[in-house]
């Protein structure tokens, strides 16, 4: 290469590097499109039908409904488990419930050093990483703390049992933060907004495992959402949970407005979902699970199928409804592919990228099966195409699942109970058990359940959590 050409090459390379560092929209001609931002909002215990776009007739969610109209609604998306901590472990790890790191639902079971999370992967691609809400994968200051697993900042609850109160202290990177009686969700939301503002000029991953609308159902009376429902002729919990959902909706709208203000809306992919099924069905009022059987803690569809809306203006075709079956293990490979860092994803994860479905390009791979088991009694669920199998009454050997021994998981006896078999294409309510009519399919699903499950590593807490404050809720008339 001649000196002149080399000089010209270097000049153009430097210019290209500078362009990559420019904020999106600073110079449409000079700037190279940067990696997309990711905002993953996962609320706690929202029912499948508690959004207007998923059929609610009683709960107002206009902003999420608009988000749905501007993106894609997934009808067949599933959480990682029937309860909180394991579902979060599945999401963070890319492994399904038979393989993931944290299997039990105590908040102090830690991720171990070297166990890779979505945040770890995205940091390799230069992302700012922040988490705001309920971690549930290790106590503050211990080996499972979020800031030791890829997060630049985590603000909220570390031990999820702490999250059973909305009037307590929180932690920022394991440092205690007193709120002096303020409702915790408002502080969590403020930190979410702060993170977006501080990182608007670089790629960011904003993980929002918000605790609302998890019980105890509580919203300050001065919140505008409470005024909408306080005089409804419903029981108190039904009114409060509706107000909490509408509060969430307002905040989702505010986040989208903020992205537009910073001119990064078109470069930000937003997911909105629940972590598992709703805690209550609210029959006769909200009908949160509709015709689906069960709710949180159940292996039926009402316990694991979750509402999922994804929006990315200019990249995801608006107004779509997809019945592609997918679940939380798929989040890691999806974000890694879009972030250009798929090589950092562990090779043996159970997730499959859904980028072809999101962008409408390429061939979408599908799961041979999707697998779940519950936390307490090792009931199992497996979906293979249209078929759903549930195996109950698998048992632990005597005395191994006591409070003293639950962390050890020794001598587990994986006894196979009888398979229930349902055709979800015709029976989403799981009313008609077809196992006797299709014993070959039921047997195959049982074999796959055995294949999917592996004995977990140690599930002991990483230290007894002290200092939980359960201040009394403010009375509401």
N, C-alpha and C positions, 0 to 999 in steps of 0.2 A: 504494500500500500504506500503511495507517495505521501510526502509530508503534508501536502495540501489536502489530499483526500483524507488522510488520517486526522488532520485538524478539523476538517469539516465533519468527519464521523463523530469525533469527540464532542464537538459543539452540539450536534444534533442529539447525541446520547444524553448530555447534561440537560438539554432542553426537555427531552422526554422524561427524565427523572424528576425535574421540577414540576412538569405538568401532572405527574402522578401524585404529587404532594398537594396540589391545589384543591380547595374545597369544590365539591360538585357544583357546577353552574358558575364558577368564578370566571371561566373563559371557555365557552362551549366549543370553540374551534381549537384551542390549545390543550385543554385538559383531556387526559385519557380517562375513560370511565373507571371509577374506583370500584373496589369490591362492595357488594351490597351490605347494608346494615340489616341486622336481624333483631326483631323484638318478639319475644316469645312470652305471651301472657297466658298463664295457666292458673285459673282460679280454682278454688277449693270446694269440692262437693256441689257444683252446679249440676242440676238435672239436665238430661238430654233435651227436654222440651221446654226449658226455661228461658229461651230466647225467642223473640218474635219470629225470626227467620227459621227457627226450628219448630214453630207451631204454637208458641204460647199465646193465649188469648187474654192473659191477666197481667203479665209483667211487661212493662214498657222498656224496650231496648232499641231505640231508633238508630243510634250510632253504630252498633254492631250489625243491625239489619242493613244499614247502608254499606258498611264494610263488606258484608256478605254479597250485596248486589254489585259491588265493585270488584269482587274477587271470585273465589270458589268456595262453595259449601260442600263439605265432605259428609256424606250420610253414614259411611261405614268406617269411621275412625274409632280407635280404642285406646284407652289408657294402658299403663303398664301393669296395673294390678287393681284389685278391688278397694285398696286403701292407700294412704298417703305416702309413707316413706318408701316402700318398695316401688310404687309407681314412679316416684322421683328418681330412684336408682336406675330403673329401666330407661327413663328419659335421658339421664346423664351419661349412662354407660354404653347404650346401644345393644345391650344384651337383654333378652326377654327374661321373664320371671323365673325360669328354670335355670338360668345361668348368671343372673346379675349379682352384684356384690352384696347389697343390703336386701335381705329377704323378709325380715321381721318388721313390725310397725312401731318399734320403740325408737324414739328420736335420737338416742345416743349411740346406736350402732354406727361405726365409722366406715367411711371409705378408707382403704389402706394406701400408704405411699406407693406410687406407681400405677394405681388404678386410674385409667384415663377417662376424663370427662369431655363433654362437648366443649366446655370452656378451654380445657387443655389443648384440644385440637385447633380451635379457632385462634388461640394466642399464637400458635405457630404460623398463622397467616397474617399476623400483625394486628389482630383485633383488640380493641379495648373491651374488657369483659366485666360486666356488672350484674349482680343478682340482688333482688329486692323482694323479701317476703319470707317464706318458710323453707328452710334448707332441709332439715330432717335427716341428714346423712353424716352426723357427727357433732359433738359438742364443741362449743367455742374454746379455742386455745388448744384443742386436741388434734390428733392426726387426721381426723375427718373434716376439719374446718374448711369452709368453702374457699378461703383465700389460699389454702394449701393445695387446692385442686383446680387451679386455672383461673380463679376470679381475682381481678385487680381489687375489686371491692365487693363485699357482701354486707347488706344491711337488713336486719330483721331478726327472726327467730332461728336459732341454731338447733336446739333440741325441740322437737315438734310438740312435746307435752307442754312446753312453755307457751305454745301457740293456742292453748285452750283458754286464754284470757286476752281480751282486747285492751286491758288497762294494766299494763305492766311495763317493764323496761325491755329494751332491745339491745342488739349488739351491732357494731360496725367493725368488721375485721377482728372479731372476738373481743373488742373493747366495749364495755357496758355503756349504754346511752340511756340516761333517765328521761322519761317523757312527762313526768309529773302529772299523771292522770289523763294525758291526751290519748285518744283512741289510736291504737297502733297503726291501723291501716292508713290513716292520713299522713303519718310520718313516713311510712313505707312508700306511699305514692309521691310525696315530696322528693324523696331521694331518687325515685325513678326518673322524675322530671329533671332533677339536677344532673344526673348522669348523662341523659340525652343532650342537654344543653352543653355540658362540658366536653362532649365527644362528637359534636355535630360535624366537625371538620376532618374526621377520620373514621374508618370502618369500626363499627361497634356491635357487640352482642349484648343485648339488654334482656336478661332472663327475669321474668316477673312471676314467680310462684306465689301470687297474692293469696292471703289466707281467707279473705271473704269469698263466699258467704258461709264458710264453715261455722258451726255452732261453737260457742253460745251466740245465738242470733242477737245482734246488737248493732244499732246505728244511732249516733247522736240525734236528738230531736231537732237540732237546727239544720241538719242536712236537708237540702231541698227535696231529695227523694222521699224522705219520710212523710212530708206533707201530702204526697200523692196518694199514699196508702193508709194513713193513720185512721181514717174514718171508714175504711172498708169493713163490711160485715163478716170478717174472717177472724180466725183465731190469731192471737198475737204473733206466733212464730211465722205464720203464713204472710202476715203483713210486713214483718221485719225482713224476712228473706227476700221478698219482692223489692223492698226499698234498697237492700244491699245490692241486688242485681242491677237495679236502675242506677245506683251510685257508680258501680263498676262501668256501666255503659257510658255515663257522662264522662268518666275519666278516660276511657278509650277514645271518645270523641276529642277530648282535649289533647291527647297525645298526637292524634292525626293532625289536628290543627297546628300543633307545634312543628311537626315535620314539614308541613306546608309553609309555615313561616320561615323556616330555615332553608327551604328549597331542597330538601332531601327526601321528600315524600316518594318521588319516583325511583329512588334508590334504596328504599327501605321495605323489606319483606316482613309483614306482621302476621303472626299466628295468634289465634284466640281459641282456647279450649278449656275444659275442666280436667282435673287430675284423675277422676273416676266418676262413678255414678253419683247422683244426688243422695244426700243423707236421709231425706224423707221424700215420700211420694206426694204428699199434700193432695191426696185424692179429693175430688170434689171442689178444689180451689184451683191450684196450679196444674195438677196432673203431670208432675215433673218428669215421669218416665213414660207417660202415655200408655200404649198397649204393651210395652216391654215388661217382662216379669222382673221383680227384684229391685234392689237399690244398692247403695254402697255396702260393701262386704259380701255381696252376692256374686256368684259366678254366672248368673243369668245376665242377659244383655243389659238390663237396667243397672247392673253393678259395674260394668266395664266399658260399655259403648259411651262415647262422649261427643258433645257438639264440637265441631272443628270448622273454623272459618280462616281462610288465608287470603291475604290481599297484597298485591304488588303492582301498582299502577304502571301501565305500559308494558309489563312483562307477563302478567297473568291475565288472560282474557276474562273480562267481567261477566257476571251473571251465570257462571257455570254451576252445575250441580254434578258432583262426581260420586259414584258408588264404588270407587276403587277401595278395596279393603287395605287398611294400613294401621300401624300403631306406633307407640312411643319409641321402640328401638330404631325406627326409621328416621328419627329426627337427626341424629348425629351424622349419618352418611349424606343426608340431604343438605344440611348446612355446610358440611365439609366440601361437597361438590360445588356448591354455589360460591363458596369462599376460596375455591382453587387449592384446597389442601387435603384432598382425599387420601393422599399417600400417608398422612399422619393417623388415619383411622385404623385401629387394631384390625387385623385381618380376619379374626374369628368372630366378629360381632354377628348378631342375628338380624340387624337392620338392613333394609334395602332402600336406596335413595328413591324418592318420589319426584325428582326433578322433571323427568319426562312428562308426568301427569300435570305438574304445576305449570310448566311452560308449553305444553302441547307439542313437544318435539321429541323424537326418538322413541325407542321401544321401552315400555314400562315393564320391568321385571315384577313378578308377583311372588308372594310367599307360598311355599308348599303348604305351610300351615302357620298359624299364629297360636301362641301358647301362653297360658296364665296358670298360676296356682295361688291359693289364698294364703294368708299369713298364719292363721291359727291352726286349722285342721287339715291342711294339705288337700283340700278339694281342688280339682283341676278343671280347666276349660281349654278347649282347642277348637279352632275354626279352620276348616279345610274347604276352600271354595264356598259353596252354599251350605255345607254341613257344619253343624256345631255339636260338639260332644262335651258332656259334663260328667266327671267321675267324682262321686261323693264317697265319704267314709273311708278314704285312705287313712291309715292310722300310723301313729308313732308307737314304738314299743313303750311299755308301761314305765311311767315315772320319768320319761325323758323330756316331756314338754311342761314340766313344772316351772314355777318361777325361779327356782334355784338352778335348773339345768337347761333352760331354754337357749342360753347362749352357746351351749356346747354342741348340740345337734349330733350326739353320738348314738350309735345303735339304731338309726332311723330305719323303720321297717316300712317299706313302700308297698303296702297291701292294696291290691286293686279292687275298688268297689265296682258296682255295676254301672255301665255307661248309659247315660241318657243321650238320645240322638234327636236333633231337630233340623229341619230344613228351613233355614232362615229366609230363603227366597219366597216361601209361602207362609211362614209361621214365625214372624219376628217376636211374637209373644211367647214362644216356646211352650205352647199348650199341648202339642201332640208329639209324644215320645215315640219315635219310629224305630227304636232299637230292635224290637222283635221283628219288624218287617224287613229291616236291612241289617242283619247281624254281621255280615261281612264288613260293612262300612263301620259299624260300631267297633268291631274288633280292630280294624285298621287304625281308627282314632286312638284306641287304647294303646296300641303298639307305639304310635307316634308320641303319646304322652310319656311313656316310659323312656323313649329316646330323648325327649326334650328336657327332662328333669335331671339335674345333677346335684349331688350333696353339696350344700353350701359350705364356704369357709366359715371360720369362727364368727358367730353373731352376738358376741358379748358386747355390752356397752363399753365405751372407751373411758369410763370414769363416771361415778355417780354424780348426777346433775343436782346441784343445790341452788337455792335462791329463787325458786319459782314463786312468783307473786301472783296470787289470785285475788285481786282486789274486787270488792263487790261492784256489780254493775250499777250504773245510775238508774234509779227507778223511772219507769215510764208509765204515765197514766193511761 
